[in-house]
C-alpha cells in the first residue's frame, strides 16, 4: 500500500434515482459521501437493493448521477465518459469477451491504446503469470473453469493499471472453497500494486477479510463506516450489528449509575456498562454469541433452558430461552468444556468487555421480534 | 436447426420406463412417415432430373446449364437473392437497433407493424404493389399520370421480397440485440474503448454470425418465393417462376424437375452454410448471468433518425395493407373507386370452398405437425433409438428446400404407383406438415426442455401414478410451446403458395392459389378481398387462440 501514484477517491453527495413505470422514481443512492485514501481497500457492504452497485456503476461512468461530485485525486471525473476515467471494473459475471482468447482479453486495454506489441506481450504475460494462468493465453473464455475466468477478469482489470479498481461482487458465482482462495489472491494482488480499490458485496465475511475499511450501506446511504473490527464490535445500529454477524440484542433499562458506570437491568439481572445514563433510560445491549458463556450450574446470572443445540463442525451453537427471550451462545467445538445438552437448565454469563450498548429508540430490539409464536420452531439470531 | 444440439440436457429417462416403451413402439411409424413423405418425394425428383430416355444420365441437367436462357434465369435468381439478403439485413438491423437501443416512442405499434408481413401471404405484397405502382397504379398513374411498367422486374421484386421477408430477419436480430450481454460493452468502455471502438471490437464481432445468419435466411426466402416472381417478375424470370412455367405452362416435367434440382443446389448449400456458421461462432456463455440493461441512445439526431426509419417503414407497410383493403372494397381499383361489398360477397360464395378447405386442412396439419414434432424431438433429443441422427436430418431437411421444390416433388412422386395421392386432401396435409415439421420440432424441443427429470420424479415421489404425472405435470408444461408451434404451423400453411400450387385439385382448393388465379384473370377486387380475409383469419387465430386458452401462449413461442 505504498504505491506513490495511488489516487485518493472522494465522493460527495452522490444521488441517483431510477424511474419506475408510472412516472414515479425510486431513490437508489441518496446523498452518499465517502473518502478512500490512496491505496486503501474499502468495501461497500449491504443487502441487495441498498444502492451499492449503483455507486460502483456511477463511479465507472456507466450510470449518470442526478447530483454529487466524484473526485479522483482532487480532479472531478463526473462528466468524463467511461473510457476516459482510467477506472477498472471487475464485473459480477466477469464480462469476458467470448470471441477473444484469454490473451486478447487481457491485452484489450493496451490494444485500444495502441501500445507497441512487444510491450503488450510482456505486460499480458506478466499479468497472466500473476494469476497463475500463463499457460492459458490461447484459450477462449468458454474453455476455462469459473475460477479461471474470474482470474482472467482480475488480470484484465489490474493490467490496465487503473487509478481506481472497482469490484462488483466478483466472487459471488464461485463455489465456497474457490471463493476463499480467489479472495486471498485478489487481496495480495491489490496490496502488491497498491491500487485504490472499492469492493461491493453482501457477504460480511468477504468484506471483513478483504477490507481496510467497510462502509455498511442501507437504503442508499452509509449506515456506518469503519475498520472491520469497529464495525463488528462497535456497530452504530442494530442493522449494522445484524448485517455483519450474528447478534443477541437484549433489552435493558438503567437502574442506577455511579463513577461513569451504569447499572442496567438485562434479562431480570443487573450488569454494569461503562456509560453514564439517566436512570430509567431504555438501552439495547448487543452481545455477539461468542460473548455469551453458559454454565451448567446456575450462578448468580440469568438462568435459561437450552432449547436447541446446533453442531456446526468448528463450533456449537446453543439457543437458550430466558423467559420470553431467545439468546444464542457459541462454543468452540474443539475446546468443548460446557458439557451442555438439550433441555439443560443453564446459567448465562455476558462477557462485559465484549458488550456494546445502543440507545433503545434506534430500533425495536431484535430478540423480541425473533421470538417465535410457535414453540416448535426456532429462528436464527442472525 | 437440428435438435441434436440440445441433446445435452437431461437425456433419456425423461419418462418413466413404462411410458418410454410405449412411445418407443411409435418410433418405426415416425421413421416410416418421414421416409415416405420427405425422403421418397425428393429421391423421386432427383431421379427424374438425372434420367433421360429411361437411362441414368446427367444430360438434362447439362443441357439446362448449357442453355443461355437458363443460365440467365439462374443468374437472375442469385442476384435477386443477394440483393434481398443485403438490403433486407441492413433494414432489419437498423430497425432492430432502433427498437432495442434508441429511446423512441410508440415501440409497440412499430413492432406490430413490422411483424405484420410475417403472417400474410407474400403474394399480398405483389398485389398491393401492383395496385399502387402498376400500369394503372394509384400512385404511378393516379398521382403522377404515368403509364409505366417499371414496377415489373428486378426492382419490383426486390421491393416486394424485402417488404415480405425483412420482418423475419428483424425478429432474429431483435432477439440477438436484446440478448447481447450489456456488461461486455461496458467492460470495453471501462478499459478505454470509445463508442466506435466498442462497436468494432466487441458488438459487431459478436453480432456478425447473427447478421450473416439473417442474410442467409433472406437469401433462402428469396430463392423459395414463387408468388411475387409470378406476378411482378415481368421479363425478369427466376428459377421458381421458371419451374412453374415449365410444369403448368408447357407440361414439360423433365425440364421442371431438372430446374427444381438446380434450385435445390444453392438452397442446400445455404442451409449447410448456415449450420456451419452457427456452429463455428456460437460462443459458450461465459461466467454468470449477464446484464441485458442496455443504455438507450438519447442523441436527438439518432432518435430522429430511428423514428424516421421505423415510422417510414411502418407507413409503407400500412399503405400496402390499406391498399389491399381499398382494392377489396372498391368497384375496380384504379378506375372506379365507388364503395362495394361485392368482392367480399363473391369471395365468401365462389371461394367458400377454398376458404373452408384452407382452414380445415390447416388445422389438421398443425395438429399432425405438433404430434410428429413432439415425437421426433423426443426420439432425437431424449432417447437412444438407432438411426436417430438420420431421422433428425430427414425431418429437418424441408428447412433447406424451397416450397416450390417440395410441392413439385409431392405432385410428381404421388402421381404414380406405389402411392397415388393426387387430388386428395392427404397430399395437401402432408405438404403442409412436412414444411412445418422443422419448426414444430423446434417448439417441441423447447417444450421438452421445460421437463426436467426431477419434475417427473417429484410427482412420482408424492404418490402420483405415471398417468397422473403425464396429465397433471408433463402435459401442462409442454402445452404452451406445443400450442405456439401449432399456431405457427397453421399460419405458415394457410399463407404459403409455393408448396401447394402443384398439389391443389378441383376437389381440394386453397386460398393462395385462388388469389393467384384471380390475379391472372384480372379479378383484382376478389383477390384483394380473399387476401384480407386470410390476414384477418390468421390474426384471429394468433390473437384469439391464446385468449381462448386463458393465457397468453405466445410467450411459449419465443420461450
Interface residues (C-beta under 8 A of the other chain):
Chain A: X60 X61 X62 X81 X82 X83 X84 X85 X86 X87 X88 X89 X91 X92 X93 X94 X95 X96 X97 X98 X99 X108 X109 X112 X113 X140 X141 X142 X143 X146 X149 X150 X153 X156 X160 X172 X173
Chain B: X181 X183 X184 X186 X187 X188 X189 X190 X191 X192 X193 X194 X197 X201 X202 X205 X206 X281 X283 X284 X285 X286 X287 X288 X289 X290 X291 X295
